[in-house]
Each structure stands twice: as structure tokens, then as C-alpha cells.
């Protein structure tokens, strides 16, 4: 059966991975405690703590799946996972026990009608509850601290304009907050405050991984260079270009702190291009394999005596 075409409307409803083909019978649990932050640092006596940072990038975030596959193929097991925006969605599922192969299978089974989360415009065109419920279903209604691997999602406090880290509580709401692109998604309301896309302040949240104990940071940057070759003549193109400009500037302030920076060659693949899933995953896997010597060297260099 041919894969259904992913329309712009579906992107607006889902941001990155509807993934609902695997979303079966577990109801989303609204009784989970709200997401929050608790100081926590992972330590190992015999080896360095490895952190995997998955950056923001909407549809370009499919490349994260390929990087995860490359790490698995070479026996690299991250101890902590941190994600922003689309990276938070992939990261939450990975931390919850989905391996690279399972993530790819789910991504390839997307259907155009899986999620309908449109609302009458009210601080956004998409409510975002569909993403929240999907994540909680897939994780069996486990809170962040109950996942198989330590995980954190970064979001932006809309009132204060600061980065907020969620590493406990409701994983679905944390991902929803981290993925809520302003103007398209309603801000996520948590504890009387509004939260929006984590990529606005920290598109590749390497410092967050360090704060959680990561001694070797593998960071995946899927941002796109601003397009200077064509006329931008629609609102989605303007939004994509704006995010690309801001994201490149902000990412530059953090990526130098990574031990290994992986930047898949995604060309001009747009944030809103959901038609080339297989290709983007493959490019992520290739980039992960190419980075493997550097990853192994970084881990060896920090082995403890």
C-alpha cells in the first residue's frame, strides 16, 4: 500500500511524528503529575556518563532516528537523553524503550488522518493535546522519572523568555510544551504559566545535558541554513526561514560545548517536509556512522582510572 501523502494540515496538527499507528488501547492518563524539574546528576565510577542531545528541527528531526540506529549498531548506549522540540518527542520515546528500528517502523506507518487537533484560532491553530496524549499512551502512562533512561525536555517560559527543563512528571505535557511552535500551537499551560517551543532558546540543549551529569555529549543538530536562493512567498516559508535564522544563531552558542557534533547532510529539506522520511532517516544514520570514530575517541579519552 503506498504511503499516504503528508499534507501541510497534518504537519500543523502533529509537528513531527504522529506515530499513531502503534497507539492502541492504553488511554492517556490526565492524572499524571504535571512536568517539573528536580536537580539530578548521573555518575558512574568506572566510565564516563554519555549524554545524547537531540536538537529541534520539526520534520528534519526524523534524522535523529537514523543517528540512534547508528549508535545502537556500534554498541553506544547513552546514559541520559535531552531533547528540544521534535528532539524531545523522539527522545521521550527512545528513553521509554523504543529502539531505532521501532522508531523507524512507526514513522513509516504514518497516515494522513491519524491526528485531528485543529481548533478555532485561539493563540494558535493547533491545541497540542494530540501530541500529549500520544506520548503518554506510547509510554504506558509512565512519568518521566519512570522511563528506562533519564530524559529531559527543554521548553521556553513564554512570560520570562527563559529555558525550562522538565525531567519529571507528565512526559506528554513536557513534550507538548517543548514542541509548541508559537503562532501555530497553543502554548502549553503548566502551573499557571505558558510554555512554548524549547528550540526558541536552546535548539541544541547541550548545557542541559551537562547539568544532568553528561561527561561525553553527543549532540545532533538538524537545523537548516537560511535559504538565500529563492523568493519566500507564503507564511509557512516565512516561518521556516525565521526559525532557521534564529536557530542557527542560538545553536552556535552551545554546539561548541559538545564532545561530538553530528550534523546530518539534509540539504534543503524543510522543517515542514514530511514526504522524505526514509531519506532523512538514512542521512541521519550515515552521519552517525561517520561520527563513530570521534565518539569512540571521546569516550576513551574520558575513561576513569
C-alpha positions in Angstrom: 0.0 0.0 0.0 1.5 3.4 -0.9 2.3 5.7 2.0 -0.2 8.4 2.4 0.8 11.9 1.5 1.5 14.1 4.5 -0.2 17.4 3.9 0.6 20.8 5.5 -2.5 20.4 7.6 -1.2 17.2 9.1 2.1 18.9 9.9 0.3 21.6 11.7 -1.6 19.0 13.7 1.4 16.8 14.6 4.7 18.7 14.4 6.9 15.7 13.8 5.8 12.1 14.3 2.1 11.3 14.5 3.3 7.7 15.1 -0.2 6.8 16.0 -0.2 3.5 14.0 1.1 1.9 17.2 -1.2 3.8 19.5 -3.6 1.0 20.6 -5.6 0.7 23.7 -3.8 2.5 26.6 -5.7 5.7 27.4 -3.9 8.9 28.1 -3.9 9.5 31.9 -4.7 13.1 32.9 -3.9 12.2 36.5 -0.1 12.2 35.9 1.6 14.9 37.9 2.5 18.0 35.8 6.0 18.2 34.4 8.7 19.8 36.6 12.4 19.8 37.4 14.3 18.1 40.1 18.1 18.5 40.4 19.7 15.3 39.4 23.2 14.2 38.2 24.1 10.8 36.9 27.5 9.4 37.9 29.5 6.3 37.0 32.5 5.1 38.9 34.1 3.1 36.1 33.2 5.1 32.9 32.1 8.5 31.7 28.4 9.4 31.6 27.3 9.7 27.9 24.6 12.2 27.0 22.6 12.3 23.7 21.2 15.7 22.8 18.6 15.8 20.1 18.0 19.2 18.6 14.9 20.9 17.3 14.0 20.8 13.6 10.4 19.5 13.0 10.4 17.1 10.0 14.2 17.3 9.9 14.1 15.5 13.3 13.5 12.2 11.5 17.3 12.2 11.2 17.5 11.6 15.0 16.1 8.1 14.4 19.0 7.3 12.0 21.6 8.6 14.5 20.1 6.4 17.2 20.3 3.4 14.8 24.0 4.1 14.2 24.7 4.3 17.9 22.9 1.1 18.6 24.8 -0.7 15.8 28.1 0.3 17.4 27.1 -0.5 21.0 26.9 3.1 22.2 24.2 3.4 24.9 23.5 6.9 26.1 23.0 7.3 29.9 20.9 10.5 29.6 18.8 11.9 26.7 17.9 15.5 26.3 15.6 16.9 23.6 14.2 20.1 22.2 11.0 20.4 20.2 11.0 17.4 17.7 14.1 16.1 19.5 12.0 15.9 22.7 9.4 13.7 21.0 12.0 11.3 19.6 14.0 11.4 22.8 11.0 10.6 25.0 10.1 7.5 23.0 13.7 6.4 22.9 14.1 6.9 26.7 10.8 5.0 27.1 12.2 1.9 25.4 11.7 2.3 21.6 14.8 1.3 19.7 15.9 2.8 16.4 14.2 0.1 14.3 10.9 0.5 16.2 11.0 4.3 15.7 11.6 3.9 12.0 8.8 1.4 11.6 6.3 3.7 13.4 7.4 6.7 11.4 6.9 4.9 8.1 3.4 3.8 9.1 2.2 7.4 9.5 -1.2 8.1 8.0 -2.6 11.4 6.9 -5.7 11.1 9.1 -4.1 9.9 12.3 -4.5 13.1 14.2 -7.0 15.9 14.0 -6.2 18.5 16.6 -7.3 21.7 14.9 -9.1 24.4 16.9 -10.6 27.7 16.2 -7.7 30.1 16.3 -7.0 31.0 19.9 -3.4 31.8 20.4 -2.7 29.1 17.9 -4.4 26.8 15.3 -3.5 23.5 17.0 -4.3 22.6 20.5 -1.4 20.2 21.0 -3.3 17.7 23.1 -3.0 15.0 20.5 0.8 15.0 20.9 0.5 15.0 24.6 -1.9 12.0 24.6 0.1 10.1 22.0 3.3 10.3 24.1 1.5 9.2 27.3 -0.1 6.3 25.5 3.1 5.1 24.0 4.9 5.3 27.3 2.1 3.4 29.1 1.3 6.5 31.2 4.7 6.4 32.8 6.1 9.7 34.2 9.5 10.9 33.0 11.2 9.6 36.1 9.8 6.1 35.4 11.3 5.8 31.9 14.0 3.3 31.1 16.6 6.1 30.7 16.9 9.5 32.3 15.3 12.1 30.0 14.7 15.8 29.9 12.8 18.0 27.6 13.5 21.7 27.3 10.8 24.3 26.8 10.7 28.1 26.8 8.8 30.1 29.5 6.8 32.5 27.4 6.4 35.1 30.1 10.1 35.2 31.2 11.8 34.2 28.0 14.0 31.6 29.7 14.8 27.9 29.1 13.0 25.5 31.4 14.0 21.9 31.9 11.4 19.1 32.6 12.9 15.9 33.9 10.0 14.6 36.0 6.2 14.3 35.8 3.9 14.1 32.8 6.1 13.2 29.8 3.3 14.0 27.3 2.8 17.6 28.5 6.6 18.1 28.7 6.9 17.1 25.0 3.9 19.2 24.1 5.4 22.2 25.8 8.8 21.7 24.1 7.1 21.3 20.7 4.6 24.2 20.8 5.7 26.5 18.0 4.3 29.9 18.8 1.6 31.2 16.5 0.8 27.7 15.3 0.3 25.8 18.5 -1.4 27.0 21.6 1.1 27.5 24.4 1.1 24.6 26.9 -0.3 25.8 30.3 1.6 24.3 33.3 1.2 25.6 36.8 -0.4 28.9 35.6 2.4 29.7 33.2 2.7 29.4 29.4 5.4 27.3 27.7 6.4 27.2 24.1 9.0 25.5 21.8 12.3 24.8 23.5 14.1 25.5 20.3 13.4 29.2 20.7 16.0 29.5 23.5 18.1 26.3 23.3 17.7 24.5 19.9 20.6 22.0 20.8 20.4 21.8 24.6 23.9 20.7 25.4 24.3 22.7 28.6 21.2 20.9 30.0 22.8 17.6 29.3 26.0 18.8 31.1 23.9 19.9 34.1 22.4 16.4 34.4 25.9 14.8 34.6 26.9 14.1 31.0 30.7 13.9 30.6 30.6 13.0 27.0 28.0 14.8 25.0 26.9 13.6 21.5 24.8 16.4 20.0 22.6 16.1 16.9 22.0 19.4 15.1 19.3 19.2 12.4 18.8 22.9 11.9 18.7 24.3 8.4 20.8 27.2 6.9 18.6 30.1 5.9 17.5 29.9 2.3 19.1 32.8 0.3 18.3 31.4 -3.2 14.6 31.7 -3.6 11.7 34.0 -3.1 9.7 33.3 0.1 6.1 33.9 -0.8 4.0 32.1 1.8 3.5 32.1 5.5 5.0 28.7 6.0 8.1 29.6 4.1 8.5 32.8 6.2 8.1 30.8 9.4 10.6 28.2 8.2 13.1 30.9 7.3 12.6 32.7 10.6 13.2 29.6 12.6 16.2 28.8 10.5 17.8 32.2 11.1 17.1 32.3 14.9 18.0 28.6 15.4 21.4 28.9 13.7 22.4 31.8 15.8 21.3 30.2 19.1 22.7 26.8 18.3 26.1 28.4 17.6 26.3 29.5 21.3 26.1 25.9 22.5 27.4 23.4 19.9 31.0 24.2 20.7 30.4 22.6 24.1 29.7 19.2 22.6 32.3 16.5 22.5 30.9 15.2 19.2 28.6 17.3 17.0 26.6 15.4 14.4 25.1 17.5 11.6 23.3 15.2 9.1 23.5 16.4 5.5 19.8 17.1 5.0 20.3 19.7 2.2 17.4 22.0 1.8 14.9 19.6 3.4 12.4 21.9 5.0 11.1 21.7 8.5 7.7 21.1 7.1 8.7 18.4 4.6 7.2 15.1 5.7 7.4 13.4 2.3 11.0 12.1 2.5 11.1 10.2 5.8 13.2 7.3 4.6 15.8 9.5 3.1 16.1 11.7 6.2 16.4 8.7 8.5 19.1 7.3 6.2 21.0 10.6 6.2 20.9 10.6 10.0 22.3 7.0 10.1 25.1 7.9 7.7 26.0 10.9 9.7 26.0 8.8 12.9 28.3 6.2 11.3 30.7 8.9 10.1 30.9 10.3 13.6 31.6 7.0 15.2 35.4 7.3 15.3 35.1 10.6 17.1 32.5 9.3 19.5 34.7 6.3 20.5 37.7 8.5 20.9 35.7 10.9 23.1 34.6 8.1 25.3 38.0 6.6 25.6 39.6 9.9 26.4 37.4 10.2 29.5 37.7 6.7 30.8 38.2 6.7 34.5 41.3 5.1 36.0 
